[in-house]
Amino acid sequence: MNLCPWIALAAALPALLQAEADTAAPVKIEGISQAAVQNAFQILRSEYIRSGDLNFDELNRAALQGLLERLDLGAGLVRKIEAQRPDIPTGVIAEKLTPEIAFLRPQSFAPEEATQLLTKLREFAEAKVPNLILDLRSGAAPGDFEIAASMLEGFLPEGEVMFKLKQVGRESAQLFISHAKPLWTSPLLVLVDEDTSNLGEALAAVLQQRKQAIVLGSRTRGATVRYETRPLDDVWLMRYARAEMLLPDDTSLFEKGIRPDFSIDLPAGAKLALFSQDKRPQLKQTIFDQSRPRYNEAALVARKNPELEEYIRRSTGGPANMADSNTQAHDAVLQRAVDILVTRAHLDAVDLHWDARPGEAPPTVRKATRAP
C-alpha cells in the first residue's frame, strides 16, 4: 500500500477540519489514531458534498498550510516581493528625553546600526547621563545574531558568554563572547512587545537574565531563532528556523517569549501612530501630557476664555481641548519607563531611613538645688 498520499492527507486534516467546522469546537488531532485519520479522509473523499474539490493538489496545499500552522514561528511562506521591499527605515533613534534620561531605538537591526548604537552609548556615557531607555519594539525583519552580539558588547563585561546558537546537525553550540569592556554600566530599562524581532529578544533576554536591566512592555513572541530562507518558485520563499538562540545556562525562549518585569500594553492603533515614519511625533510629545488651558491673566489680555471655548466644544460633541483635536498618541510604555526613572531619582535624592531606628534619648533634666 502506498502511504505517501495518506501522509499528506493526515497533515492536511487539521486545515480541512478548521475550514469546514465554523461552529464546532476545534478537534485535537493529537488524540486521533492513524486509522481514524485514514477513515476520515476516505469518508470525505467519497461522501463529502464537494468531494471533487479534494484533489491531491488541494490536499497538498492544505497539508502545507496545516504544517505551517503547527510550526507557528518555526517556518512560514514569504513572497519574494515582500522580502525585498524595505518595510521600515534604518538607523538608531537617539535622544535625550530629559537631562537625566537617554533614549535609544534600533529601527531595523541592520549591520550598521550596531556601530551607531555603540557610538551613542559612548557619547551618553561620556556626557554622564545617568539613565538609559533601550526601545526594542521596532518590528524589524529577522536578522543575524552577530548583530545582536555586537550590540550586547556595549553592556556586558569583557570575556562573558552572551548567548549560544545551537544549529541542527551540530553537536556543539556556537558561543558568542564579549570582547570589549562595557560602555554602559548605569541603570537601564528595556522596552519590548510582540513586535520585537529575534535580535531584540536576544538583547532583552540576556540583559534581563543578568539582572542588568528592567524589562517593560508586553510579552514577546519567542522567535529566538536564526532563520534561513530558500526559494520555492518564482514567487514564494520558505523561511524556516535553522538554529536556536540559547542563554548561557541553555535556557530556551523559542515559542515562550520574554515575560516583562512590568507588563504594560500599548494598543495597536496607538503604536501604529507612534512608530509611523510619515507621521511619527517627537518622542517628548508622546510622554508629556499637555495641560488644559485655563482662564488666566494672559487669556484676559488676549480677550479669550479657554474654559468657555472648551465648554462649547464639549457641548457640541467636539474634543475636550485642542490637544485632543490633534489626536496625539501617547506612548504609555515609554511614559511608565520615564516615571520609574524619575521616581528612583527622587528616592535617591531624599535621605530616607526605611529601617526603624531607635529615637534619641531625651535630655536628662536635673532639678535645681539651693545652695546651703
C-alpha positions as CSV (number, residue, x, y, z in Angstrom):
1,M,0.0,0.0,0.0
2,N,1.3,3.4,-1.0
3,L,1.3,5.5,2.2
4,C,2.6,8.8,0.7
5,P,-0.9,10.1,-0.2
6,W,-2.1,9.2,3.3
7,I,0.8,11.1,4.9
8,A,-0.3,14.2,3.0
9,L,-3.9,13.7,3.9
10,A,-3.0,13.3,7.6
11,A,-1.1,16.5,7.6
12,A,-4.0,18.3,5.8
13,L,-6.7,17.1,8.2
14,P,-6.3,20.0,10.7
15,A,-6.7,22.7,8.0
16,L,-9.7,20.9,6.4
17,L,-11.5,20.5,9.6
18,Q,-10.9,24.1,10.6
19,A,-12.2,25.3,7.2
20,E,-15.4,23.2,7.4
21,A,-16.2,23.5,11.1
22,D,-17.3,27.1,11.7
23,T,-19.3,26.4,14.8
24,A,-17.9,23.1,16.1
25,A,-15.1,23.1,18.7
26,P,-11.6,22.5,17.4
27,V,-10.6,18.9,17.2
28,K,-7.4,17.8,18.9
29,I,-5.6,15.9,16.1
30,E,-3.1,14.5,18.7
31,G,-5.9,12.4,20.2
32,I,-6.9,10.7,16.9
33,S,-5.3,7.4,15.8
34,Q,-3.8,6.9,12.4
35,A,-6.6,4.6,11.5
36,A,-9.1,7.3,12.4
37,V,-7.3,9.8,10.2
38,Q,-7.4,7.4,7.2
39,N,-11.1,6.7,7.8
40,A,-11.9,10.4,8.0
41,F,-10.3,11.1,4.6
42,Q,-11.9,8.1,3.0
43,I,-15.3,9.4,4.1
44,L,-14.5,13.0,3.0
45,R,-13.3,11.9,-0.4
46,S,-16.3,9.6,-1.1
47,E,-19.3,11.2,0.7
48,Y,-18.4,14.9,1.1
49,I,-20.8,17.1,-0.9
50,R,-17.8,18.7,-2.8
51,S,-15.5,15.7,-2.8
52,G,-14.4,16.5,-6.3
53,D,-12.6,19.6,-4.9
54,L,-10.5,17.3,-2.7
55,N,-7.9,16.6,-5.4
56,F,-4.3,15.9,-4.5
57,D,-3.2,19.4,-5.3
58,E,-5.7,20.9,-2.9
59,L,-4.8,18.3,-0.3
60,N,-1.1,19.1,-0.6
61,R,-1.7,22.8,-0.2
62,A,-3.9,22.0,2.9
63,A,-1.1,19.8,4.2
64,L,1.4,22.5,3.9
65,Q,-0.9,25.0,5.4
66,G,-1.6,22.7,8.4
67,L,2.1,22.0,8.9
68,L,3.0,25.7,8.9
69,E,0.2,26.4,11.4
70,R,1.6,23.7,13.6
71,L,5.2,25.0,13.3
72,D,3.9,28.6,14.0
73,L,7.1,30.7,14.4
74,G,9.3,27.9,13.2
75,A,8.5,28.3,9.5
76,G,6.5,30.4,7.1
77,L,6.0,31.4,3.4
78,V,7.2,34.8,2.3
79,R,6.6,36.4,-1.1
80,K,9.8,37.4,-2.9
81,I,8.5,40.9,-3.4
82,E,7.8,41.3,0.3
83,A,11.2,40.0,1.3
84,Q,12.9,42.6,-1.0
85,R,10.7,45.6,0.0
86,P,12.1,47.8,2.8
87,D,9.4,47.7,5.4
88,I,10.9,50.0,8.0
89,P,13.6,52.7,8.0
90,T,17.1,52.1,9.1
91,G,19.2,53.9,11.7
92,V,19.2,54.3,15.5
93,I,17.0,56.9,17.1
94,A,18.9,58.6,19.8
95,E,17.6,61.4,22.0
96,K,17.7,62.9,25.5
97,L,14.2,62.8,26.9
98,T,15.4,64.7,29.9
99,P,18.9,65.8,31.0
100,E,19.0,62.6,33.1
101,I,17.4,60.1,30.7
102,A,18.8,59.0,27.3
103,F,16.8,57.0,24.7
104,L,17.9,54.6,22.0
105,R,15.8,52.7,19.5
106,P,17.3,50.5,16.7
107,Q,14.8,50.6,13.9
108,S,15.8,47.7,11.6
109,F,18.8,46.0,13.3
110,A,20.8,46.5,10.1
111,P,24.6,45.8,10.5
112,E,25.5,49.4,10.6
113,E,23.1,50.0,13.5
114,A,25.3,48.1,15.8
115,T,28.1,50.6,15.3
116,Q,25.7,53.5,15.6
117,L,24.3,52.2,18.9
118,L,27.8,51.7,20.4
119,T,28.7,55.2,19.3
120,K,25.7,56.7,21.0
121,L,26.3,54.6,24.1
122,R,29.8,56.0,24.4
123,E,28.5,59.6,23.9
124,F,25.9,59.2,26.6
125,A,28.4,57.6,29.0
126,E,30.9,60.4,28.4
127,A,28.2,63.0,28.9
128,K,27.5,61.3,32.3
129,V,23.8,60.8,31.5
130,P,22.7,58.6,34.5
131,N,19.9,56.6,32.9
132,L,19.1,54.9,29.6
133,I,16.0,53.5,28.0
134,L,16.6,50.9,25.2
135,D,13.5,50.6,23.0
136,L,13.4,47.2,21.2
137,R,9.8,47.4,19.9
138,S,10.5,48.1,16.3
139,G,9.0,45.4,14.0
140,A,12.2,44.6,12.2
141,A,12.7,41.5,10.0
142,P,14.6,38.5,11.4
143,G,18.3,39.2,11.4
144,D,21.7,37.6,12.1
145,F,22.6,37.1,15.8
146,E,26.1,38.6,15.1
147,I,24.4,42.0,15.1
148,A,22.8,41.3,18.5
149,A,26.2,40.2,19.9
150,S,27.8,43.4,18.7
151,M,25.2,45.5,20.4
152,L,25.4,43.5,23.6
153,E,29.1,44.1,23.8
154,G,28.2,47.7,24.8
155,F,26.6,46.4,28.1
156,L,28.4,43.1,29.1
157,P,31.8,42.7,30.8
158,E,34.7,41.5,28.7
159,G,35.1,37.7,28.4
160,E,31.5,36.9,29.3
161,V,29.4,34.4,27.4
162,M,26.5,36.4,26.0
163,F,24.4,33.6,24.4
164,K,24.7,30.4,22.4
165,L,23.5,29.4,18.9
166,K,22.6,25.7,18.6
167,Q,22.2,24.5,15.0
168,V,20.6,21.3,13.8
169,G,23.2,18.7,12.9
170,R,25.9,20.1,15.1
171,E,26.9,18.6,18.4
172,S,28.4,21.8,19.9
173,A,26.8,25.2,20.1
174,Q,28.4,28.4,18.8
175,L,29.3,30.7,21.6
176,F,29.1,34.5,21.5
177,I,31.6,36.0,23.9
178,S,32.1,39.7,24.7
179,H,35.5,41.0,23.6
180,A,35.4,44.6,24.9
181,K,34.8,46.5,28.1
182,P,31.2,47.7,28.5
183,L,30.3,51.2,27.5
184,W,27.2,51.4,29.7
185,T,27.1,50.3,33.3
186,S,24.4,52.7,34.6
187,P,20.6,52.0,35.2
188,L,19.0,50.5,32.1
189,L,15.3,50.0,31.1
190,V,14.4,47.8,28.1
191,L,11.0,48.1,26.2
192,V,9.6,45.1,24.4
193,D,6.3,43.8,22.9
194,E,5.0,41.2,20.5
195,D,6.6,43.0,17.5
196,T,10.1,42.7,19.0
197,S,12.4,40.9,16.4
198,N,14.5,37.9,17.1
199,L,17.6,40.1,17.7
200,G,15.7,42.4,20.0
201,E,14.5,39.4,22.0
202,A,18.1,38.2,22.3
203,L,19.2,41.6,23.7
204,A,16.3,41.8,26.2
205,A,16.6,38.2,27.3
206,V,20.4,38.4,28.0
207,L,20.1,41.7,29.9
208,Q,17.1,40.5,31.9
209,Q,18.7,37.2,32.9
210,R,21.9,39.0,34.0
211,K,19.8,41.4,36.1
212,Q,21.3,44.3,34.2
213,A,18.0,45.8,33.0
214,I,14.4,46.0,33.9
215,V,12.1,44.9,31.1
216,L,8.8,46.8,30.4
217,G,6.0,46.2,27.9
218,S,4.1,43.1,26.8
219,R,5.2,39.5,26.3
220,T,7.3,38.8,23.2
221,R,6.6,36.1,20.6
222,G,9.5,33.9,21.3
223,A,11.1,33.9,17.8
224,T,14.6,33.5,19.2
225,V,15.9,31.5,16.2
226,R,18.1,32.1,13.2
227,Y,16.0,31.9,10.1
228,E,17.2,30.6,6.7
229,T,15.4,31.5,3.5
230,R,15.2,29.3,0.4
231,P,13.3,29.9,-2.9
232,L,10.4,27.6,-3.7
233,D,9.5,29.0,-7.1
234,D,9.4,32.4,-8.9
235,V,7.0,33.9,-6.3
236,W,7.4,32.2,-2.9
237,L,10.2,31.8,-0.4
238,M,10.4,29.4,2.5
239,R,11.7,30.9,5.7
240,Y,12.4,28.4,8.5
241,A,14.3,28.1,11.8
242,R,17.7,26.6,11.3
243,A,19.4,27.4,14.6
244,E,18.1,28.4,18.1
245,M,19.4,31.0,20.4
246,L,20.1,29.7,24.0
247,L,21.0,31.7,27.1
248,P,24.3,30.8,28.8
249,D,22.5,28.3,31.1
250,D,20.9,26.6,28.0
251,T,17.5,28.3,28.7
252,S,15.3,28.3,25.6
253,L,12.9,31.1,24.8
254,F,11.6,29.7,21.5
255,E,7.8,29.9,21.4
256,K,7.9,31.0,25.0
257,G,8.9,34.7,24.8
258,I,10.1,37.1,27.4
259,R,7.9,37.9,30.3
260,P,8.4,41.6,31.2
261,D,9.1,42.7,34.7
262,F,6.4,45.2,34.4
263,S,3.5,44.4,32.0
264,I,2.2,47.4,30.1
265,D,0.0,47.1,27.0
266,L,0.0,49.6,24.2
267,P,-3.0,49.5,21.8
268,A,-2.1,48.6,18.2
269,G,-3.6,51.8,16.8
270,A,-1.6,53.9,19.2
271,K,1.6,52.1,18.3
272,L,1.0,52.4,14.6
273,A,0.7,56.2,15.1
274,L,3.8,56.4,17.2
275,F,6.0,54.3,15.0
276,S,4.8,55.5,11.6
277,Q,7.7,57.1,9.7
278,D,5.5,59.6,7.9
279,K,3.7,61.0,10.9
280,R,6.0,59.9,13.8
281,P,5.7,62.5,16.5
282,Q,8.6,63.8,18.6
283,L,9.4,61.5,21.5
284,K,8.9,64.2,24.1
285,Q,5.4,64.8,22.8
286,T,4.4,61.2,23.4
287,I,5.4,61.1,27.1
288,F,4.5,64.5,28.5
289,D,0.8,65.4,28.7
290,Q,-0.3,68.8,27.6
291,S,-2.0,70.8,30.3
292,R,-5.5,72.1,29.7
293,P,-5.7,75.8,29.0
294,R,-7.0,77.9,31.9
295,Y,-8.5,81.3,32.2
296,N,-5.7,83.4,33.5
297,E,-4.1,86.9,33.1
298,A,-2.7,86.1,29.6
299,A,-6.1,84.9,28.4
300,L,-7.7,88.1,29.9
301,V,-5.3,90.3,28.0
302,A,-5.9,88.3,24.8
303,R,-9.7,88.7,25.4
304,K,-10.2,84.9,25.3
305,N,-11.7,82.4,27.7
306,P,-10.2,79.0,27.1
307,E,-12.5,77.3,29.6
308,L,-15.6,78.7,27.9
309,E,-14.3,77.7,24.5
310,E,-13.7,74.2,25.9
311,Y,-17.2,74.0,27.3
312,I,-18.7,75.0,23.9
313,R,-16.7,72.3,22.1
314,R,-17.7,69.6,24.6
315,S,-21.4,70.7,24.4
316,T,-21.3,70.4,20.6
317,G,-19.7,66.9,20.7
318,G,-16.2,68.1,19.9
319,P,-12.9,67.3,21.6
320,A,-12.4,68.3,25.2
321,N,-9.4,70.5,24.3
322,M,-7.3,71.4,21.4
323,A,-4.7,68.8,22.3
324,D,-7.3,66.1,21.9
325,S,-8.3,67.6,18.5
326,N,-4.8,66.8,17.2
327,T,-5.3,63.1,18.2
328,Q,-1.8,63.0,19.6
329,A,-1.0,59.4,20.7
330,H,0.8,58.8,23.9
331,D,3.3,56.0,24.5
332,A,2.1,54.5,27.7
333,V,5.1,52.1,27.9
334,L,7.7,54.9,27.5
335,Q,5.8,57.1,29.9
336,R,5.9,54.4,32.6
337,A,9.7,53.9,32.0
338,V,10.3,57.6,32.4
339,D,8.2,57.6,35.6
340,I,10.2,54.7,37.1
341,L,13.5,56.5,36.5
342,V,12.2,59.9,37.7
343,T,10.8,58.2,40.9
344,R,14.1,56.4,41.5
345,A,16.0,59.7,41.2
346,H,13.7,61.4,43.7
347,L,14.0,58.5,46.2
348,D,17.8,58.5,45.9
349,A,17.9,62.3,46.5
350,V,15.9,62.0,49.7
351,D,17.7,60.8,52.8
352,L,15.1,58.4,54.0
353,H,15.7,55.9,56.8
354,W,13.4,52.9,56.0
355,D,14.7,50.9,58.9
356,A,13.2,51.5,62.3
357,R,15.9,53.3,64.2
358,P,15.6,54.0,67.9
359,G,14.9,57.6,68.6
360,E,17.4,59.8,70.5
361,A,17.1,59.7,74.3
362,P,15.5,62.8,75.7
363,P,17.9,65.1,77.6
364,T,18.2,64.5,81.3
365,V,16.6,67.2,83.4
366,R,18.1,67.8,86.7
367,K,16.2,69.6,89.4
368,A,18.0,72.7,90.7
369,T,19.0,72.6,94.3
370,R,19.5,75.5,96.6
371,A,23.0,76.3,97.9
372,P,23.3,75.7,101.6
